[in-house]
Amino acid sequence: MTPSPDRWAVILAGGTGSRFWPLSTPARPKQMLPLVTGAPLLADAAARLRPLVGADRTLLLTSAPLAGAVGELLPEIPRANIIAEPRAKHTAAALTWAAVEIERRAGPQAVMMSVHADWSIGDDAAFRVALATAADIASRQSSLVLVGIVPARPDPGFGYIEPGERIAGESAGARRVVRFVEKPSRAAAERMVQDGYLWNSGIFVWRVGDFLDEVMMHSPEVAPALPSARRGDIDAFFHEVTPISVDQGVLERSDRVIVIPGDFGWDDVGTWASLLRVRARDGQGNAVAGPAELIASRDNVVHAEGQTVVMFGVHDLVVVARDGLTLVTTTDRAAELKMLLDALPPAVRDR
């Protein structure tokens, strides 16, 4: 696959990933950790895009405190392409700033492909084909194109997209988006999977001019700050915008949104328990990284750094050991670590 000069990639790499405590910290957040392969999630995300988009046309949005570490991790990305958000204002603001920056450098016809840094992808080549297909459709249809994931299970933790009528003249299963459903009940998720809904992966592809037109028309939370963005005043822009997701602030309000199905082993690396789906497992179903001995134990997640973990006769546990601190919980409760962190004394939580 030859990189196209009119296509740009945007990688969103903000956040701290508190659900991966105690390994994830503000100085070393989830996207900087080797949770799926031997490389940090962010490095995997950048490498996955490289055959499709050159490093010189890859923008990386992160928090100001992380900009230096990101630059060290990805030295091939030009420093001017690592954008340090002065404050977190959600995805509508981040993607609007990125779109304005690409428009300034390459014009309104340039195509922007937005992904997150904290995903697992089973088939990188198929992932790139889906992005390239979405880029072609976005240009032909002057639309905002989403890659919705063919669900592997009825997961109530994900958002869903209802596809509607087919797009005349387009292949790849391109359809109008009827509606978005955010984190339904399990019963509703089961019905949606049966009815052909897709997971809302957060893979967005559009010409930057088309996207900025929709921001102007539909997003009063962001549109008034566009003059600051076009002046290049990042502090003023992020001060002026109202936090809102791009889904709520633009996509749910626009009638120019198309979805195509993607089936390439996508998964969101959201909790320790999710590693059971994305890491290689041993013969007893355990997902292990680091020194560990598991005897008569099954379906556990273990991450050990600098010490050995031994487990005997247990199942469905998460054990994370590092620097004299060990977390033990169940895979069912692993999604509740924010509650745990709120209850811990700072001396333990922030070590």
N, C-alpha and C positions, 0 to 999 in steps of 0.2 A: 504494500500500500504506500503510494507516494504522497507525502504531505502536500496539501493544497494551499497556495499562498493567500487565499481569501478566507481561510478558516482559522479561528482562534479557539483556544481552550481556556476555560476558567475553572480553577480548582478552589473550592471553599474549604478552608482549613482552620477555622476558628473554633472556639469552644475548648473546654477543659476535659470533657469526658468523665464526669464524676462517677458514673456507673462502673468505671474501671479502677476505682480506688481499691487498694492503696498503691497500685502501680502507677496510675495516672495522677499527676500533680500539675499545678499551674505552670511550673517550669518544664514539665515533660508530659504534656497532655496526650490523650489517646492517639491522635494522628501521628505522633512521634514514636509510637511503641511498635515493636514487632509482634503483633497479636495474631496474625494469620500465617505469614511466612517468616523467614529470618530477617526480613527488612521491615522498617517502619511502614505503617499503612500509607503515609504520604509519599514515601519513595516508591512504593508499589503503584500508587495512583499515577504518579508522573511518568514512570516507566511504561505503564499500560497505554498512555496516550502518545508516547513519543513517535511510533510509526505513522501516526495520523496527523500530528501537529508538532512543528518544531519547537524547541525550547524558547526561541526568540518570539514566538507567538503564543506563549503560555503565560497567563496571569495567575498569580497565586495570592488569594486574599486570606490574611490571617490577622491575629491581634498584634498590637504594637509590641508587647513584651516578647513575642515569639519570632519576630521578623529576623533577628540575627541568627537564631538557631535554625530557622527554615533555610536561610541562605547558606549556612554551613552544610546542611543535609543535601541540598540541591544546588551545588555550585554551577551547574550548567544553565540554570535559570538566571537571566540578567537581573541585576539588583533592582533596576527600575521596574521590573515585572513583579516584584514582591511587594504587594500593597498592604501596608500596615493600617488597619482600621483603628482610628483613635478611640472609638468606643463601639461596642456591639449594638447594632440596631436592626438585626434580623436580615433575612435573605433578600427582601425587596430592595433595601438600601444597598447591600453589598453588590447585587447583580446590576443595579442601576449604575453605580459607580463604575463597575467593570465595563458596562456597555458604553458609557460615555468615553472612557479611556480608549476602548477599541475604535470607536467612531472617530476620535481625534487622530488616531494613528493611521487608520486604514479606510475610513469612510463608512457611511451608513449601510452599504451593501455587504460589509464583512459579516461572516457568520460566526456566531459565538456558541460554543458547546460547553455547558456548565455541568460539572460533576462535583461530588463531595470526596473528601480525602479518606473517609472512614468506611469504605465498602470492601466487601470481598467479591471478586468476580471469578467465576469458574472457567470461563472461556474468553480470554482476552481478545482473540481474533474476532469472534462473533460480536463482542462488545463494540469493537471498532467499526465493524460493518454496520451495526445498528446506528451508531453516531453519524457515519458518513451518509447513510440512507436518510436519516432525519435532516441532515444539513441540505441535501438535495431537495427534499420536499419543502423545507422552510423557504428556500430561495424561489422555487417554482410557485408556491402558493402564497407567498408573503404572509406567512402564518407563524405562530408560536407552536413548536412541535415538541411533544413530550414522548419519551420512550417509557411506556408502561410495561411492567414486568408480568409475564404470565405466571400466576401464583403457583407456588409449589405446595401450598397448604393454606387453609383458611385462618390466617393470622390476624387477630384483632389488634395487634400492635402497629399495623401499617395503615396508611391511607390508601383509598381505592379510587379508581377512575372508571366511570361508566362510558364505554364507547358508544357512539351513535351511528349516524349514517356514514356510508363509505364516501370517500373523496373521489369524485369522478376523475378518471385518467391517472390515478395513482395506484401503485401496487403496494406491497409490503404491509397490507392490512391497515392502511391509513384511514382513520375515521374522525369525525368531529367528536369533541368531548361534550357529553351531555351534562355531567356533574361530577363533583368530587365528594367523597365521603371520608371523613377523618376518623380513624380508629373506631370502627363499629364494634358492636357486641360480637361474641363468637358466633352466635346463631345467625346474625346478619352477615358476617363474613362468609359463613358457609353458603348462604344463599347467593351472595355476590360471586363467589368463585363458580358456582354452578351456572350463573347467568352470564359468565364471560367478562366480568369486571377484571381490571388489571391493577396491580400494585402501583401506587404513585412513588416511583423510585427517587424522584428529584433530579432526573436527567432531563435537562432543558436545552433546546436548540432553536436558535432564531437569528435572523439578521438583526443587527443592533439597532438599525433605524426603525424597523417594525416594532421591536420591543419598546423602544423609547417613545414611540407614538402611543402605544397602549398605556405606558406609565402616565403620560400627559393626560390621556383621556379618562383613565379609570382610577388613578391612585392619588387622591388628595393628600395622602400621608407622605408621599415622596415628591410629587411633581413640583411643589413650590420651591424645593431645594435644588432643582435642576440647574438654575443659573449659577449657583455656587459650584456645582460639579463641572460645568463647562468652563468656569474660570480656573479650574484646577485647585480649588480651595477645599481640601479634604476635611479640614477641621470644621469649617462652616457647614459643609454638606451634612456631615454626620451629626452635627449639633442640631440642624434644622429639621431633619426627617423624623417622622414618628415611626417607632418600631412596628413592623408588620411583615409577615411572611410574603414571599412573592406569590404563593398560591392564593392567599386571601386578598392581597393587595392588587394583584393584576390578573392572574389566570382565571380565578372564579368569576371575574367581572367582564372578561373579554369574550367576544364571539369569534375570535380568530385562532382558537386553540384546537390543535389536532393531536391525536395520539397514535403511535404505532406500537405493536407488541414487540417485546424483547424477551428472548429466552437464552440467557448465557450464564446462568448460575449466579445471578446477583443476590447478594444478601447484605443486610445492614448489620454491621458489627456494633451492636448497641449495648450489650451486657455481657458479663462473663459467661452466662449460659449460652449465648449465641455462638460461642466458639465450638460448641458441640456440633454445630452445623457446618462450620467453615474450616476447622482444623482437621488434619489427618488424625484418625483415631486408631487405637490399638485393638487387639482382638476382643477386648472386653468393653469396647465403646468409650474408653477414656481418652480425653483430649489433653495431652501432656506437653509442656514445654519446660525444659530445665531438668535438673537432677531429681529423680523421683523413683520410688519403688512402690508399685501398687499390687497387692496380693489379694486375691479373691474379692476384688473391687471392680465396680462397673459404672459406666456413664457418669464419670466425674470429670471436672475441669481442674487441672493443676497447672499453676505457673510458679516456678521456683527460680529465684535469683540468689546465688551466693550461699545457699543452704539446701540440704536434701530433705524432701518430703517423703514420708513413709505412710501408706494408707493400707489398712487391713479390714476386710469384711464390711466395707461401706459402699454406698451408692448414691448418686444424684447430689453430690457435694461439689462446692467450689472451694478450693484452697489456693490462696495466693500468699507467697512468702517472699519477703525482701527486707534486707537491712534490719533484722531483728524485729520485724513486725509481721504478723501472720493474720490473715483474714480467713475465717471459715464460715460459710453459709450454705444454703441449699440452692440448687439450680432454680427452684420455684421462687425464692426470695431474692435472687440476684438482681432483679430489676428495681429493687427497693433501696438501693444503697444511698440514695439521697436522704431518705428518712434516717438511715443509720448515721450518716455524716452529721446531720442536724443534732443528733443525740450524743455524739462523742465529744469529749473535752478537747479543746484546741491542741493541747499537748500531744494527743494521740492523732487527731485528725490531720494536723498540719505538719507532721514530722517528715 
